[in-house]
């Protein structure tokens, strides 16, 4: 699905809320830094949703999340092997 251009009030509101969240993070950094910095292992990526909008996949390494504004989902990139039980074939 192609990106739909957002109206300027929506972009302004999104930017303002993101700026206020980042400002709050900086003011309370010693405490909020514990919750805002996430470490993503090499075999994972983190998908960040800022105010419901998807951002580019983050990681590996440290990822900064704005508390109460960002939500995230971890995605495992490792392949998994499993056994498939044999079955009878009817022809």
N, C-alpha and C positions, 0 to 999 in steps of 0.2 A: 504494500500500500504506500503510495507516495506521500511525502510530507505535505500537510496542508498548511499554507501560510497562516500565521496567527495575526490577529488584529493588533494594532499598536497598544490598546489598553491592556490586552492580555499579556503582551510582552513586557509592558511597563510594570504591571502587577507582579509578574514572575520575577523580574529583575529586582524589584524593590523588596520582595519577601526573601529572596536569596541573599541580598545584601544585608538585610537586618539579621538573618540567621547567622551569616558569617561574622557580623559585628558582635553578636551575642557570644559566638564561639570564641572570638579573640578576647573579649572582656573577661570571660570565665574560663580561660584556657587551662589553668592547672587542673581544674576539676573536670571540665568537659572534654579535655584532650584525651582522658582515659576512655571516654565513650566514643569519641569522634574518629580516632585513628584505628583503622583495622588493618591487619596484616593478612595478605592473600598469598598462599603458597604457590609454588611454581605450577602445580598441576590444576589450579583452579583459576577462575575469572569471577569477577564480581560485577553483576549488572546493577546499576544504581538508578533508582527512580527518584527524580527531584520533582516534587509536587505532582506526581503522577506521570510525568514525562520521562521516557527512557533516555538515558545518556549512553555514551560509548562504553563498551566493556572496560573495566579497570583491572589492573593487576598484570603480572604478579608484583608484589612489593607492598608498600604502605599506601592506603587509600584514605582520603579525608572525607568524612561524611558529616553533613550538617545535622545536628540533632533536631528532631521533630519535623524536619523538612524532607530529609532523604530517607528512603527505605531501600533495602538491597536484597538481592538474591544471589547466592553462591551457585556457580555452575562447575561441576566436576568434568574435566576434560579427559580423564583416564578411560581407556577402553576396558570393558569387562567381558570375561569369558564365562560361559556357563554351559553345562551339559544339556543336550536335548535328548529326552528319552526316545528310544526307537519305537516306531509304530508300524503296524501292518499296513501294507498298501493293497488296496482293492482295485483291481483293474477290470 
